[in-house]
């Protein structure tokens, strides 16, 4: 039977696990070591408090060091089958750890990427501290490494960023979204085209949308503009080049010496 926590137990467990999991992701351990430690934590805490803690820790650790996006997601992928077999209590209902984790993570990505938080100022500057940008990179890593079978949120973000037919974003967010989409496409462009973008819109519309961002001066940030140029060239050639999350991030935000 799934473990059922009281509200106080749930809150305490989540609060305890978030920093513990963040510390694991922040370490310099190998992907297999990260995977082993995360697997052990989930075995010890098969609860919805753990799914939420895991999700928060993923986003926080990735934001602290976006170069970690790939290893963070790669450390989770080996657990998909096992987590699908773990039943947990989910607000009085039953679900698998994997399903609840999927819902929690995709919901948080949606909240961040589309900035649906109430009473929060919009993140309109292209800077390394922008949570929208680090999360866009994380969303691409999820696609690249196949953590979930179906993901709509990262593609919806790209639709808005590229102002594809029927989509668009507020002017104040357009530069950030454009850079975010370039980060996505730089790391997972080939898969994003194959699985969604080319099927829905076709290659020509995607390439033209990227070129329109340049022609319209959407991106003012010099290194963001350089990344757009690379992305256009990559898209025209069917994305032969796939950057790591760290390399893509460094193109816009080079590490300080």
N, C-alpha and C positions, 0 to 999 in steps of 0.2 A: 504493500500500500504506500502511496506517496506520503511524504512527510508534510504535515499541516502545521504551519507556524501561526502563532498569534501575531497581531499587528506589531506589538513591541518587539517580539522575536525577529520578525521579518525586517524591521527597520535596523535593528542591531546587527543582524547578520549581513545585510547589505553594506552598512557603514564600515564593518570590519573587513569585508572582502574587497571593496574597491581599492584601497591603498595596497593591499596585499597583492592583488592581481596586477596593478600598475607597476609595482616593483619588479614583478616577474618580467613584464614586457620591456621595462626600461633597462634590463640587464643586458650584458654582452654575450649571453648564452647562445648556443646554436639553436637552429629551428627545432631540431629533435628534442633538445633539452627543454625549450620553451613549451613544446607540445606535451611533453611528459608532465611538467609541473602544472599546466593548465588542466590536463586530464585528471590529475590527482585531486585538484581542488574541486572539480565538478563531481568526482566520485564521492568526496567527503561531504559536499553540500548540494545534493540533487533537489534544488528548490528554485522557485521563481525569484527569490531574493538573489540567488547566485546568478541567474540569467541577467537580471538588471545590473548587478555589480559588474559582471563580465562586460556588458555593453558599455557602461560608463567608463570602465578602465580602458577598453579598446580605444574609445574616442579621445580620452584624456592623454593616454600614452602616445597615440598617434599625433595629437596636436603638439605635445611637448617635443616630439622628434618625428616629423613626417617621413623621414627616411626609413622609419620602422614600419611603414604601412605594409610592405611586402612580407617581412618575417612575421608580423603579428597575424596576418590572415593565413599565411602558410602554416603557422602553428595550430590553427583551428581546424583546417581542412581534414587532417587525419581522423578527427573525432566525429565526423558527420554520422557515420553508420552507428557508432556506439551511442551517440546522443539521441538518435532516432528511436532507440530501444529503451530509453530511460523515461518513465512516466513521472510527472511532477504535478503537484497541486497548483492550479492557476486560478486564483480568485474563486475558489470553490468548485471549479471544474477541473478536468484532467486533460493534460496535453503532454506531448513529449518535450524533453529539454530542448531539443533542436528546434522544434516548431515555435516554442515560446521565445527562445533566444532569437530566432529569425524575425519574429514579429517585433520584438523589443528593439533590435538593432536597426531594422529598416524604418521603424517609426521615428527613432532618434535621428537617423540620417535625414529623413524627410523634414523634421522640425528644423534642423540646422541648415540644410541646403536651401530650403524655401523660406527660411526665417519666419516661421509662424509663431514664434514665442511672443506672448503679449507683453506690452510695455518695455520692449527692448529696442534700442536704436539699431538702425540698419547698418550692416558691416559694409561700408562703401569704399574702403581703402585697400589697395593692393599692397599688403604688408605681411610679413611672416607670421604675425600674431592673429591673422584673420582666420577664424574658425571655419568659415565657409570654404576657404581654399584648402586647408588641410583635410577637411572632410570630403571634399570633391576627390582629392587624391586617394583617400581611403576607399571611397565608393568604387573607384576604378580598380583598386587591388582586389576587391570582392569579386568583381567581374573576371579579372585576369586569372585569378586562382580558383574560380569555380566554387566559392563557398556556398552559394545558394543556387538552386535550379533556375529560379525566375526572380529577377530583380527589375522593378519598374522605376524606382526612385532615381537612380543615377542617370537613366536615359531621359526621364522627364526634366532633370536639371539641364542636361545637354540640349534638349529641345528648346528650352527657354533661352539658354545662353546663346545658341546659334540663331535664335529668332526664326526657327523653321516654321513653315506654313501652319497657322493656327496657334502659334506659341510666341512667347516674348516675355520680357521682364521690364520692371520699372527702370527708368533711365538712371536713377541713382545707383542701381546695382549692376548695370550692364557691363561695366569694365571688370568687376570682380567675377561675375558669372562667365564672361568670355575667357578670362585667364584660367578659371576653374575648369572649363571645358577643354582648354588646351592641355592642362595637366592630365585630365582624364584620357584624352586621345593620345597623348604622348606615351602613356604607359599601357593602355589597353585598347588603342584605336582599332587594331585589326579585328579583335574579338567583338568590339562594340559595333563595328560595321557588319560583320558576318551575322551576329545574333539579332541585330535590331535595326540600326540606322540605315543600312543599305536596303534592307527589306521594306522598311516603312517609307523612306524618302528617296532612295537611290543615291548613288555616289555623286552624281553631278550636283544635286541640291546641297549635299553636305560640303563639297568643295566650294561651291559658290557662296554658301553661307559663311564659311571661313574667310573667303576673300572679301565679302561684304563687311565683315568686322574690321578688316584692314582699311578698306576704302572709306568707310564711315568714321574712321578714327576712334573706334570704340575703346581700344586699349591705348592708354597714354604712357603707362609704365614702360620704360625703355627695354628692360629685360623681358617683360611680359610680351612686348611687341616682337622681340626676337623669337620667343617661343611660338608665337602665332605664325611667324614666317616658317619656322621649322615644321609646324603642324600642317600648314598648307602644302608644303613640299611632300611631306610624308603621306598626306591624304591623296594627293595627285598620283602617287606611286603605289597606292593600295597598302600603305602602312608597312613597309618592309622593316622599319626600325621600331623597336619597342624598348623604351627606356625603363630602368628601374624607378621606383618611386623616389629614391634618393637623388638619382641623376636628374630626373625631371624637375624636382623641387629646387635643386641647386642651379638650374638654368635661370630661374626667376629670383631666387634668394641664395646667392653664393655664400658658402660658409665664411665667416670672418676669420682672418688670420690671427 
